[in-house]
Amino acid sequence: MNAAEVVTTMLVQRFGVSSGDITDGTPLRSLRLDSLALEELRVLIEERLDIDLDEVSLTPRNTVGQLVAAVDGKVPA
């Protein structure tokens, strides 16, 4: 499972986001993710992919694509 699939799966299964609402350019705030939800999402992704995202700064203004790119940068090849 690649980073985009993991992020999409987490958003759909854990946060009830419709998969049709998820695109690279979608701001996380438009998916109704506040800072607390983003922290929960970060932890879920870290656990799922066994990576550390502590240096990644996530805000509701970030897009899904920016989140995926940050996760991709941490996933070992």
N, C-alpha and C positions, 0 to 999 in steps of 0.2 A: 504494500500500500504506500503510495507516494504522499508527500506533504499535503498536496491539494485535496486528496481523497480523505486523509485523516482530518483535516480542518473541516471539510464539508460534512463528514460523518458526525463529528462532534457537534457542529452547529445544529444539524438536523435532529440527532438523537437526544442530546442533552439540553438544548436550548429551544427546541421546538420551531426552528427556523424552516421555512419552506425551501426545498432545494432549488426551486425556480427563482427565489429571491437572491441566490448566491452567485455573484459574478466577481471577477477580479477587481472591478471598479466599484463594487458596493462598499460604502463606508460602514464600518462596524456599528456606528450609532444608528444607522437606518435599520439594522437588524435588532434594535432594542437591547444592545449590549452595553451596559454601563461599566464603570471601572471594576466593580466587584465581580461581575460576570466575566470580564476579560481576564481577571486574575484566576478565576476558576478554570477558564478555558486554557490558560497557560499551563496550569498544573496538570490538567487532563492530557494535554499534548505532550508535556514532558514525560509523564508516566507511560503513555502509549508508545512513544518513540525512544524512550530512554536517552533523552537529551537534556541540556540545561539552557533555559531561555532567560536566565536572570539578567543578562546584559541587554535583552531586547525590551525596548520601551514601547508598550502598547497603550494607545489611547483610543477612545471611540471615534476619533477623526481618521485613524488609519483605515485602509481598505482591506478587504479580504486578500487581495493580491499582495499587499505589503506584508500581511501576516504570513502568507504562504512562502513568500521569498525569505522572510526571516527564519522560518522553520527549515526551509530547504538549505539555508546556509549553515545550519547546525547538524543536519543529518549526515552521518558518515557515509561516504561513497562505497 
